[in-house]
Amino acid sequence: MHRVNRKGLLAMVAVSCEARGSDAAQSNVCQSAVNRSWIAKTFHWIVAGVFAPPQTGARDAHSVPPDRKRVRELTRSPKRTASPVGLVVAIGVLDAAIAQTKPAGPVSSDQVRRGEYLARAADCISCHTANGGAPYAGGLRLDTPFGYMLTPNITPDPDTGIGGWSADDFYRALHDGVNKRGADMYPAMPYDFYTRVTRGDIDAIFAYLRTVKSVRNAVDVNHLDFPFDMRMSMIGWRELYFMKGTYTPDPAKTASWNRGAYLVEGLGHCSACHSPRNLLGGFEKDKDFTGAGVDGWFALNLTSDLTTGLGAWTVNDIATYLKTGAGKTTPLGPMAEVVRNSLRYLTDTDLKAMAEYLKSIPADSSVLTDRNGPDPTRAQGAALYFDHCSGCHQANGRGISGVFPQLAGNGVVLASDPANIFKVVLGGIPALGKYTAMPSFASQLDDQQIADIANYIRTSWGNTAAPDATASMAAKLRKP
């Protein structure tokens, strides 16, 4: 037996990688795979006993356990021995694992149609289309606490899009979160949800994207601040938060519930917006679907909480809302875009399946604490409401069915964060279906007046949200 150190092992593997000289991309993938494993090992030693273990809970309760378990077991031992024969075998296995990907073959029209439907369910177009840009050509700005990114071009252009990708490349990106160059992807692309999608469905989406109009549009994706602009920083994030594995149906649940779970937890990636994140960008433990801030808006609580969530909604109520935007509240901001670009295209069967799954998510008692106390600005808020709002939403907050949404019992009004109220009053909202557009009141009301109105409607007509809206919140969201 011979002791082999890291330097020696990497040198031997490098020979195998360089043997792929005829395909530089594959050689890079090979080297990247090796380097990631050793960086992960170092990171594992650093964070052991410092950070909490990877989060678990409702979001990954149905995922296949990550196949990295064995890797973690191996990296826990700082000293290992190996024979030359063993190394040769290991390198051979590595060769097989990263073998040359086959070019994309012909696809059927049925697969393309199915892929288009699945791409709608995943809402690919919303993120991969810039404002005023060509569909799927990328360039949309995504702001993060660590800087911003521009979404990539996923049209079949061979130079600036994914025209040079194979089905294997595409599957690896969505399932493993590793791009064609072998680099770890940022979770702004929700591969931590798409990993649950089956290979067949991912192949169908790829088949569809190969048929969309090819657009030449080079996008410089990474505009994150240092050190987050270094993709190596994703090694740590993946160790802590990424749980790879295709969705496994729960045999104790109905077929409809499992279909809903697959759509909500996978393609729909609903929790990406509706669950709060910590400072490292991972999901806060035990707070799945309890609501979170997104681009200044607040994605509502989707648990069965009776006040701020979906507890008072029926399955049909939820399915109708997802399909049309009509119901006990109004889709705003990013959610309105999801209804417009994605959900309204899904079948009634799939929407009811999603509703069935959402109705099963338990409420989080933490959102029931600190209910409203006395509101010293209630009188001012009432006067402002009657002057500016009651003409449409009515004095009793009931609105006019199908024309002006009701505010009594409205999820937007009851949300733990009043940001959506500020966004609507300041910016207005466009018409949606039969609902009339709402104008902006930014020039008519100052920040304190908007806060007073927000607190009034949050505590009137049986609404029990906290009167915690402040002028500083409105000032932060007011456009310059």
N, C-alpha and C positions, 0 to 999 in steps of 0.2 A: 504494500500500500504506500502511496506517495502523497504527501500533503501538498495541496495546490492552493496558492494564494489567489486573491482577487485579480491581481495584475496578470498572473499567468493564465487564469481561466479566460479573462477577457481577450487576451492576445490570441488564444486558441480559437475562441468563437469568432474573433475578427477575421481570421483566415477563412472561415466558412462564409462569413458575410461578404468579404471581398471577392470570393469566388463567384459572386453574382455580378461581377463587373459589367456584364452585358445589360444589366438593368439596375441603374443607379438608385431608382426609387425603392426597389426591393432590398438593396443593400442598406439603404437608410432605415427602412423599416426594421430590418434585422438588428442593426446597431441600436436603434431606439428601444427595441424590446429589451435588449440586454441592459442598457443603461438605466431604464426605468426600474428594473428589478432591483438593482443595487442602490439606487437613490431611495426607493421605497424602503429598503432594508435599513438604511441609515436613518431615515425619517422615523421609522417604527421605533428604533431605539431611543430617539430623542423625545418623542411624545409619550412613550410608555410611562404611565403613572402621572402624567401632567394633564393631558386632555381626557375628556370623557370618551368612552368607547363609541363606535358608530351608533347613530340613533336608530332605534327601531320603533315600531308602533303600527298604526293603522295603515300607513302608506306602503310598508313593505311586508305586511303580514302574509301576503299571498305570493311573494317572490320566491323563486328558487334560491337557496342559500348561495352566496357568491363562491365561484370556483377558485377564489384566492385563498381559501382557508388553508390549503396545503402549503401555499407559498408562505403564508404567515408562520406556519409551524416550522418551516425550514429556516426562516430568517430569525427565529428566536435564538438559535444556537450560533454564537460567534465563531466557533471553530468546527469545521467539518472536514472529512477526508474523502478522497475519491480516487479511483484507479484510472489510469490512462484509458483502459477499455471503456470504463463507465463514461468518461468524458466524450469519447468518440460516439458512443451511443446517444448521449445527451445532445450532442451537436447535431446528430442525424435527426433526432426528434424535432429539434429546433428548425432544421431545414424543412422538414415536412410541414411544420405548423405555419411557416411563413412562405410556403411555396408560391411560385408565380400565380397570380390571380388570373382567372380566365376572362377573356373579354366578354362583354354582355352579349348574350345570344338573342335570337328573335323572340318576340313576345306576342301573345294573343290579344285580340281586341277585348275579350272578356277580362283579362288580367289588367289591361289599361283602364277599363271602366271601373273595375274594383279599386284600382290604385287611386283614381281620381276621387272616389268616395272617401277612401281612407285618408287621403291628403286633406280633404275638407274636414274630416273628423279631427285631424291633428292641427288644423288651422295653419298650415305651412305658409299660406299666401300672406297672412297678416304680418308676419315677422320678416319674410323674405321679399317684401315689396316696399320700396321707399315711397314717401308721399309724392304722388305725381309720376312715379317710375313705372317701368314695365313689370308685369307680373313675374314674380320669382327671381328677378334680376338683382335682388339684394340692395344694400345701401341704406337700410333703415337704421337710425341711430337708437341704440339701447343704452340708457344711462344706468350706471351701477354705483355703489358707494366707493368703488375703486377706480373710477374713470369711466370711459364709454367704449362701446364696440359698435361696429357697423356690420349688419348681417351680410353673409356671403351670397354670391350669385349661385343659384342652384338650377339655372336653365342648362340645356345640353351644349352650351358653347364649349368647345374643346380647350380653349386657352384661359378663359376667365370664369367658366362655370364648372359643371361636373361632367362635361362631355367625355373627358378622359378617364372617368371612374368606371370601375366594374361593379357588378351587383355585390361582390364580396367587400369592396371598398365601402360602399354605401351602408351595408349591413354592419360593418365594423364601426362606422361612425355613430350609427344610431344605437347599436347594442352595447358597444364597448366604450364609446366616447373617445375614440382615437381616429384622427383624420388620415387622409391618404399618405401624408408624409410621415406617419408614424408618431405624430405628436399628440399629447393629451389635449382634448378640447375643453373649452371653458363651459361651465354649466349654464351660461346664458342660453346656449342651445340645450334644451331639457333632455339630454340623453339619459339622465338619471330616471326619467319616466319612460322614454322610448325603449329602454332596455327590456321592458316588460312585453313589448310587441313581438309577435311571432315572426319567424324568418319569412314565411309566406306572405304576410302582410307588408313587411318591409320591402320585399322584392316587388310586390305589386305597386307600391308607391314609387319605387325607382323606375319601374316600367312606365308609369304615367309621366313622371318628370322628363323622361327621354322624349316624350311627344310634345311637350310645350314649346312655344316659340323660343328659339335660341337667341340670346341677347348677349352681345359683347359688352361687358361692363366690369372692368377690373375694380375690385373693392379692397381697400386697405382695412382689414378687419380690426386689428388690435390697436386700440388707443387707450389702454389701461395705464394707470400710473405705476411707476417703479415701486416695488419689485413684482407687482402683479402682472406686468406685461411680459414677464418671463414664464413661458409655459411650464417650466420645471416646477413652478409654485403649485401647480395642480396636483402634483404627486401627493402632497400632504392632504389636500382637500379630498382627493379620492380615497385615501386611506381611512379618513374619518367618516365620510358621508356617502360614498357611492356603493350601492348594493346591486351588483349585476345579476340579472336572471330573468328569464321569460316568465310571464304570469302563469301560475298554476291554478286551475279552477278549484274552488272549495267544494268538495263532494256533499257537504252538509247544506249547501245553499242551492237555490233554484238556478236553472239555466239562465233565466232573465237576470237575476242578481249577479251572476258571474259575468255575463256579457256587460252589464253596467259597470262592474268593477274594472273590467278590462279597458273599457272606454275612458272612464274617469281617471283611473290610476295610470293608464298607459298613453294612448293616443291623445286623449283630451288634456292630459297633464294639468288638471284643474287645480291641484294643490300647489303648483308652481306659483300661482298668484294668490290663492286663498289661504295659504299657511304662512305664518310669520317666520322670519329667518334671524339667526344670530349674527354676531359681528363677523364671523368667518364665512357667512353665506350659506350655512347649513340650516336645516329646519329646526325650530325650537321643539324640544322634546315634549310630547303629549299635547301639542297645540295644533294638530293637523286640522285644516279646514276652519279654523276659528276666525279667519279674516286677517288681512294684511294690507299695508300700503303699497300701491303700484303707480308710479309716475304721478304722484300727487293725489290720486284717487284712492279709495279704500275698497278692496275686494271683500265682499260681504261674507259673513259667517255662514257656512254651509252645513253645520251640524244640526242636530235635532233640537237645539235650544229653542224654547217656546217664544222667547222675546226677540232675540237678535238673529236667530237662525231659521231653519225650515220646519221647526216643530209644528207650527200651525198650518203648514202647507200639506195638501194631499199629493199623491203621486201624479195625478192628472194636472194639478196646479203647477207643479215643477216642470212637467213635460211641456205644457202649453207655454210657459214662460221661456223655456229654452228654445222653443220653435219660433215664437212670435215676439217675445219681449213683453207681452202683456201679462198682467197678474197682480200680485200683492205689492210689487215694487217695480221700478223702471230700470232697465239696463243702462248704465252710464259709462262713459269713457271707454276703457279697454273692453269691458263686458259687452257694450253695444256693438263693438267691432267683432267680437266673437260670435254674437248672434247673427250679425249681418253676413260675415264671411264664412262661417262654419256651421253652427248648430241648425240653422234653418234648412240646411240641405240634408240633414240626417233623417232617416225613416222614423215614423212614429214608434215603431217597435224598439229601435235603439234608444230613442229619447225616453221612453217609459222605463227601459232597463236602467238607464243612467239615473232616472228619478228614484227608482226602487233602491238602488245602491246608496244614493245620497241620503235617503230617508233612514237608512240603517246606521248612519254615522252618529255615535253618541254625542251628547252635548258636553261641553267643557264647563264645569262649574265655576271656573275662574272668571268667566265673563258675567256671572250673576252677582258678583260682589260690588260694593261701592255704588249702590243704586242712588238715584238722584236725591239731593237734599234741597234746602230752600234756594230759590233763585232770585237774587235781589234785582235782576234786570227784567223780570217777567212783565212788568207793566209797560216798559219801553218796548219790549219785544212784541207784545200784543198790539200796541198802537201801530207799530211799523208793519206788522203782518196784515192788519186790516186795511192799511193804506196801499200796500204794494202787492199783496198775495191773495187776499180773500176773494177777489173778483173771479179768479180762475179756480183756486183750490177750495173755495167756499169757507164760510166762517167756522164750520164744524170740521174742516180738514178732510172732508169726504170726496172733494173733487167732483168731476162729472165723468161717469163711466165711459171709457173709450175715447175721451177727449182731453181731460186734464187729470193726471194721476192723483189718487188720494194720498194724503200725508199721514193720516191716522193708521197706525200699524204698518207703515211702509218701512221695509228693511233698510233703505238708504238713510232714513231719518233715525232709526233705532240703532244703527251701527255703533260699535264702541268708539270709533273714530269719526268725528263729524266732517272730515275732509270733503266728502262728496257733496255735502250741502254747500260748502264754500265754492267748490268748483262749478256747481250748477248756477248759483246766484251770480258769480263773477263772469262766467263764460257763456251762460245759456246752454241750451241743448237743441239739436235739430229735431225736426218732426220724425216720428217713428210710427209707421203704420197709420192708424187713425188719430194718434195722439198729436196735438198741436205743438209746434215749436215753442220753446220758451226763450224770451230775449234775455240779454245780459243786463244786470243791474249795477255793473261796476261803476258807471258814471253817476248813478243816482244815490247810492248808499256808500257810506264810509265803512271802514273795517269794523268799528265797534257796533254799528247798526246791523251789519250782516251777522255778527256774532250774537247780538240780542235776538234777532229773528230765529237763528239756528237754535238757540236755547229755548225759545218759546215753543217751537214746533216739536222739539225733542221731549217736552214735558207736558204737552196738551193732548186732549182727546183720548186719554188712556195710554199715551206713549210714556214709557218709563225709562228713557235713556237719561244719562247724567247730563246736567246743563253745564258742560265743560268746554264749550266753544269760547274762544277768546279772540280779541282783535288781532293779536300777534299771529294767530294761525291764519286769519284771513290775509294779513299783510304778506305773509310768506308765500301764499298761493296767488296773490294778485299779480297779473302780468304787468311788467314795467311799461 
